[in-house]
Amino acid sequence: MAFKHKETYGTVFKQDDIEGTNKPEYKGKCTTPDGKEFEVALWPGQTKEGKETFTMRIDEPYQKDESPI
């Protein structure tokens, strides 16, 4: 059985070997209050004033298309 977060919780992990790409620096999963799981991606950045920020994207979990071609 795969690990599932408690509702409203999630975890992200720092990704290796992404330098020079537009891939997210952090990736993980979270669970909504209704129990639905989503994938999370974060990119670090900073404001014009120098404050650290994260840009975040939340997506439906990837599902491989297994229909015959």
PAFI-776238 format. One line per 8 residues: number of its first residue (from 1); their letters; for each residue x, y, z of C-alpha. Coordinates in steps of 0.25 Angstrom, whole numbers. Layout:
N
NUM = a = X,Y,Z  ...;
This chain:
69
1 = mafkhket = 0,0,0  6,14,-4  7,25,7  -4,35,7  -3,48,15  -14,52,25  -24,62,19  -18,76,17;
9 = ygtvfkqd = -4,71,18  7,68,8  22,67,6  32,72,-4  46,67,-7  58,74,-13  61,69,-27  75,66,-31;
17 = diegtnkp = 82,70,-44  72,81,-49  82,92,-51  81,100,-64  66,94,-66  52,99,-63  49,87,-55  44,89,-41;
25 = eykgkctt = 54,89,-30  44,82,-21  33,72,-24  24,64,-15  9,61,-12  -2,67,-3  -16,63,0  -28,72,0;
33 = pdgkefev = -38,73,11  -47,64,3  -36,53,2  -32,55,-12  -17,54,-15  -10,64,-24  5,66,-29  12,78,-24;
41 = alwpgqtk = 24,86,-31  32,97,-25  42,107,-31  49,116,-22  51,131,-25  51,145,-19  44,158,-20  50,171,-25;
49 = egketftm = 52,174,-10  60,161,-8  50,153,0  50,138,-3  38,133,-9  33,120,-16  25,118,-28  16,106,-27;
57 = ridepyqk = 8,98,-37  -2,87,-33  -7,76,-43  -15,64,-43  -7,52,-41  0,47,-54  -7,34,-60  0,27,-71;
65 = despi = -9,25,-83  -10,10,-85  -20,10,-97  -16,2,-109  -10,10,-121;
